[in-house]
C-alpha cells in the first residue's frame, strides 16, 4: 500500500486493491494454503476530497467569447454557468420550463426525481429569449417542446452536450472544464 501511495494512487484505488488482496488471501486461508491473512491488519485507505476546479474571471469571459458565434451553444454554456444544472437536466428542459414573466427556470427531471425552480439571471434571460426567437426560425424542428435542440431538430442527448464545449475550453482556458 505504501508503494501505491508513493506512485500517487488515490485512496479509492488503494482501497480497491486492498479489498482484492484481502479476498484472495481469505480464499487461500480457507483452503489451508496459508495459516493467516496478513491483509486483515492493514487499515483501509481513506478517500481524498478534491477541491472543485473553478474558472477565474478571465477564463470565464474567454470561454463565453469562444461560444458567441453560435446562439444555441452560447445559451447552453450560459445556462450551465449561471444556473448550475446538470447535463441531463439541461437536455430534458422543455420550452414551458422557462418562465420569462416570473424569471424562473423549472428543472423537472432533477437529481432524485425532484422538481426545483432556479431564478433566471438577467443575462441568462436575455440570451435564452434570443435563442428561443432564433429557434422558432429553424426549419427542421422535430421535438417541438424541447428547449435545446440538436442540429437535426431532435432533442439533445446528455452525452452529446460535452462535444462542443471541450474545444471552447481548450481554446479559451487551456484546460477542459466539465459542466458537472
C-alpha positions in Angstrom: 0.0 0.0 0.0 2.9 2.3 0.7 4.2 1.7 -2.8 0.9 2.6 -4.3 0.8 5.7 -2.2 4.3 6.6 -3.5 3.0 6.2 -7.0 0.4 8.8 -6.1 -2.6 6.5 -6.4 -5.8 7.7 -4.9 -7.2 6.4 -1.7 -10.1 4.8 -3.7 -7.6 2.9 -5.9 -5.6 1.7 -2.9 -8.7 0.6 -1.1 -9.9 -1.4 -4.1 -6.6 -3.1 -4.5 -6.5 -3.9 -0.7 -10.0 -5.4 -1.0 -8.8 -7.7 -3.8 -5.8 -8.8 -1.8 -8.0 -9.4 1.3 -10.4 -11.6 -0.7 -7.6 -13.6 -2.3 -5.8 -14.1 1.0 -9.0 -15.1 2.6 -9.5 -17.7 -0.1 -6.0 -19.0 0.5 -6.6 -19.2 4.2 -10.0 -21.0 3.8 -8.3 -23.6 1.6 -5.4 -24.1 4.1 -2.7 -22.8 1.7 -1.6 -20.1 4.3 -2.0 -20.0 8.1 -3.3 -16.5 8.4 -4.5 -13.5 6.5 -1.9 -10.7 6.8 -4.1 -8.2 4.9 -6.6 -8.2 7.8 -4.2 -6.0 9.8 -3.9 -3.3 7.1 -6.2 -0.3 7.6 -8.3 0.8 4.6 -7.0 3.9 2.7 -9.2 7.0 3.0 -10.8 8.6 0.0 -9.3 12.0 -0.6 -11.6 15.0 -1.1 -10.6 17.0 -4.1 -11.4 20.7 -4.4 -13.5 21.5 -7.4 -11.8 23.3 -10.3 -13.3 26.7 -10.7 -12.9 29.2 -13.5 -11.2 32.5 -13.0 -13.0 35.6 -14.2 -10.8 36.0 -17.3 -11.2 32.2 -18.1 -15.0 32.6 -17.7 -15.1 35.6 -20.1 -12.8 33.8 -22.6 -15.0 30.8 -22.6 -18.1 32.8 -23.3 -16.2 34.7 -26.0 -15.4 31.5 -27.8 -19.0 30.4 -27.8 -20.5 33.7 -29.0 -20.6 32.6 -32.7 -23.4 30.1 -32.1 -26.5 31.3 -30.2 -27.5 27.7 -29.2 -24.1 26.8 -27.8 -23.8 30.2 -26.1 -27.2 29.7 -24.5 -26.3 26.2 -23.4 -23.0 27.3 -21.9 -24.5 30.3 -20.1 -27.3 28.1 -18.8 -24.7 25.8 -17.3 -22.6 28.7 -15.9 -25.5 30.8 -14.5 -27.8 28.1 -13.2 -25.5 25.2 -12.2 -27.8 22.5 -13.7 -26.5 19.1 -14.7 -26.1 17.9 -18.3 -29.1 15.5 -18.1 -31.3 18.3 -16.6 -30.4 20.7 -19.4 -31.1 18.1 -22.1 -34.5 17.5 -20.5 -35.6 21.2 -20.4 -38.8 22.0 -22.2 -39.9 25.4 -23.6 -42.5 25.6 -20.9 -39.8 25.2 -18.2 -38.6 28.7 -18.9 -40.8 31.3 -17.4 -39.7 34.7 -18.8 -42.5 36.5 -16.9 -41.5 35.3 -13.4 -37.8 34.9 -14.3 -37.7 31.2 -13.4 -36.3 28.1 -14.8 -38.0 24.9 -13.7 -36.0 21.7 -13.6 -38.5 18.8 -13.6 -36.2 15.8 -14.0 -33.6 16.7 -11.4 -31.4 14.5 -9.1 -33.6 12.2 -7.1 -36.6 13.0 -9.5 -37.2 16.2 -7.6 -38.5 19.3 -9.2 -36.8 22.6 -8.4 -37.0 26.2 -9.5 -34.0 28.3 -10.4 -34.1 32.1 -10.7 -33.2 33.4 -14.2 -30.4 35.8 -14.1 -31.0 38.9 -16.4 -28.1 38.0 -18.7 -29.3 34.4 -19.0 -32.9 35.5 -19.6 -31.7 37.8 -22.5 -29.7 35.0 -24.1 -32.5 32.5 -23.7 -35.0 34.9 -25.3 -32.7 35.5 -28.2 -32.1 31.7 -28.6 -35.8 30.9 -28.4 -36.5 33.5 -31.1 -33.9 32.0 -33.4 -35.0 28.5 -32.6 -38.5 29.4 -33.8 -37.0 30.2 -37.2 -35.4 26.8 -37.5 -36.9 24.8 -40.3 -36.3 21.2 -39.2 -37.8 21.1 -35.7 -38.9 17.6 -34.8 -39.2 17.8 -31.0 -41.3 20.9 -30.7 -41.4 21.1 -26.9 -37.7 20.6 -26.2 -35.8 23.8 -25.4 -32.3 22.9 -26.7 -32.4 21.1 -30.0 -29.7 19.1 -31.7 -28.6 20.3 -35.1 -31.0 17.8 -36.7 -34.0 19.3 -34.8 -34.4 16.5 -32.3 -33.8 16.7 -28.5 -30.3 16.7 -27.2 -28.7 13.6 -25.8 -27.0 14.5 -22.5 -23.8 12.7 -23.6 -23.6 14.9 -26.7 -23.6 18.1 -24.6 -19.9 17.6 -23.9 -19.0 17.7 -27.6 -18.8 21.4 -28.5 -17.5 22.5 -25.1 -14.1 20.9 -24.8 -12.9 22.9 -27.8 -14.2 26.1 -26.3 -12.4 25.3 -23.0 -9.1 24.3 -24.6 -9.1 27.4 -26.8 -10.0 29.9 -24.1 -8.8 28.4 -20.8 -6.1 25.9 -21.8 -7.8 23.0 -19.9 -11.0 21.0 -20.0 -14.0 22.2 -18.0 -16.7 19.7 -17.2 -20.2 21.2 -16.7 -20.8 18.8 -13.7 
